[in-house]
Amino acid sequence: MLTKEELPACPVATTVNLIGNKWKLLILRDLLMGTKRFGELRKGVTGISQKVLTDNLRALEEDGIVLRAIFAEVPPRVEYSLSELGETLRPIIDVMGEWGTAYKARFAKPKTKKG
């Protein structure tokens, strides 16, 4: 976690710094649907390696965005969910999804034949 002094002066840069990589956004997208176990996240985030998922979950946890719950079972069960702070990202990610849908629709319209 960056200290207050290490955070960029620009608030947009701060947000990008915290959630701006491809994997973090996709992890957050999946966690917006509810609590997930590691394997569920790995399946939901296509193409991510175990190491990269672990590293990104640790970073999100360190930044206070994701909560990690460990259950004393055999085998141990670990679940990930959004923290209260993480939930505040919902409108941002929702708007990103809406924008992406509109962008894709713009180019998916069938082309009319000439003549």
C-alpha positions in Angstrom: 0.0 0.0 0.0 1.3 3.4 -0.9 1.6 6.0 1.8 -0.4 9.3 1.4 2.9 11.0 0.3 3.6 8.4 -2.4 0.2 8.7 -4.0 0.0 10.7 -7.2 -1.2 14.3 -6.9 -3.8 13.6 -9.6 -6.9 11.7 -8.3 -7.4 9.9 -11.7 -3.8 8.7 -11.5 -4.4 7.5 -8.0 -7.4 5.4 -9.2 -5.4 4.1 -12.1 -2.6 3.2 -9.8 -4.8 1.2 -7.5 -7.1 -0.6 -10.0 -5.7 0.3 -13.5 -4.3 -3.0 -14.7 -6.3 -5.4 -16.8 -6.3 -8.2 -14.2 -7.3 -6.1 -11.2 -10.3 -4.7 -13.1 -11.4 -8.2 -14.1 -11.0 -9.5 -10.5 -13.1 -6.6 -9.2 -15.7 -7.3 -11.9 -16.1 -10.9 -10.7 -16.1 -9.9 -7.0 -18.9 -7.3 -7.7 -21.1 -10.4 -8.2 -20.3 -11.7 -4.7 -17.8 -13.6 -2.7 -15.5 -16.0 -4.6 -13.0 -18.6 -3.9 -9.6 -18.6 -5.6 -10.5 -21.3 -8.1 -13.7 -19.4 -9.1 -11.8 -16.3 -9.7 -9.2 -18.1 -11.8 -12.0 -19.6 -14.0 -13.7 -16.2 -14.3 -10.7 -14.3 -15.2 -9.7 -16.0 -18.4 -6.0 -16.2 -19.2 -4.7 -15.2 -15.7 -2.0 -17.4 -14.2 -2.1 -18.6 -10.6 0.8 -16.4 -9.7 -0.6 -13.2 -11.3 -4.0 -13.8 -9.6 -2.3 -14.3 -6.2 -0.1 -11.2 -6.7 -3.1 -9.0 -7.7 -5.3 -10.3 -4.9 -2.6 -9.6 -2.4 -2.1 -6.0 -3.8 -5.9 -5.4 -3.7 -6.0 -6.7 -0.1 -3.1 -4.6 0.9 -4.8 -1.5 -0.5 -8.0 -2.3 1.5 -10.1 -3.0 -1.6 -10.5 -6.8 -1.1 -11.1 -8.8 2.0 -9.6 -12.3 2.4 -11.3 -14.7 4.8 -9.6 -18.0 5.8 -11.8 -20.8 7.3 -10.2 -23.3 9.6 -11.3 -26.4 7.7 -9.5 -29.3 6.1 -8.6 -28.4 3.4 -8.5 -24.7 4.3 -11.1 -22.6 2.5 -10.2 -19.1 1.5 -12.8 -16.6 0.2 -12.4 -13.2 -1.3 -14.9 -10.4 -1.3 -15.0 -6.6 -1.7 -14.4 -4.5 1.3 -16.6 -1.5 2.1 -14.0 0.6 0.2 -14.0 -1.9 -2.7 -17.8 -1.6 -3.0 -17.4 2.1 -3.6 -15.8 1.1 -7.0 -19.1 -0.4 -8.2 -20.4 2.7 -10.0 -17.0 3.2 -11.7 -16.9 -0.4 -13.0 -20.6 -0.3 -13.9 -20.0 2.8 -16.0 -17.0 1.2 -17.7 -19.1 -1.8 -18.6 -21.9 0.4 -20.0 -19.3 2.4 -22.0 -17.7 -0.8 -23.3 -21.1 -2.2 -24.4 -22.0 1.0 -26.2 -18.6 1.1 -27.9 -18.9 -2.5 -29.1 -22.5 -1.9 -30.3 -21.3 1.1 -32.4 -19.1 -1.2 -34.5 -21.4 -4.3 -34.4 -24.1 -2.8 -36.5 -24.6 -4.7 -39.8 -23.3 -2.9 -42.9 -25.9 -2.3 -45.6 -25.1 -3.6 -49.1 -24.6 -1.0 -51.9 -26.4 -1.2 -55.1 
